[in-house]
Amino acid sequence: MTDILHIIRDNWMLLLVGQYPNGPLGGLAVTLLLSIFGIVLAFPLGVLLALCRLSPLRFLSWPATAIVYVVRGVPLIMFIFWTYFIVPQILGRPVAGFTTMLVTLVVYQSAYLAEIVRAGMTGLPTGQTEAARAIGLSYMQTTFKVLLPQAIYNMVPAIISQFVSSIKDTALGYVISVNELTFAGSQINATLLTMPFQVYILLAAIYFVVCALLTQLARWLEQRIALRRAGKLGQGASQASVAAVRPVNVQ
């Protein structure tokens, strides 16, 4: 335990922000930036894939389904290597490790977000669609004004959980020298040489604390959403009960 405290005392800046401001940003800051940018950029693509999968048009649903199955069926590290070698050839110039990892996370996370959004939309009561169509809304209006907002609201805890997974996925950026938290830990280990167990225990503890806090946030949001939905249902039931027992005035 004393060794771990000494490592924190001597290397806490490297673990948090890398060599910044005297060098490139790294450490936990890059891990969080990769995760945040990855989820934010992957979310629109995930919504698009989900809508294509739910589309009655086969030329949209079949390719989207194939993309989701392929991406989810291939290990993330394979996508990292593919992006690392393919993107520079497409652009015709070298690409930074941060950009490579970000592109990989966007593609990879979009497939999982697509399934989250699709599950949220299919889990809504069928009466939502029927009511929307009954008042004259088109398919697109029903999707974007009625179903999708409710699905995203209900899926916020699942999206946060996926964000937690993306934080752990960024550790694989170490294989292409992305200056994130695991890479910072390897630099500390290369300097100390004699305490690899303590260094990687410390890394595991940092990942655990960050992910545990976000998981608790997801659970809190899930409870809030459940309470709000129960409150609305309770309010609706109370109004229905009052209307049922209200006397009818006979003229």
Disulfide bonds with the S-S distance in Angstrom:
none
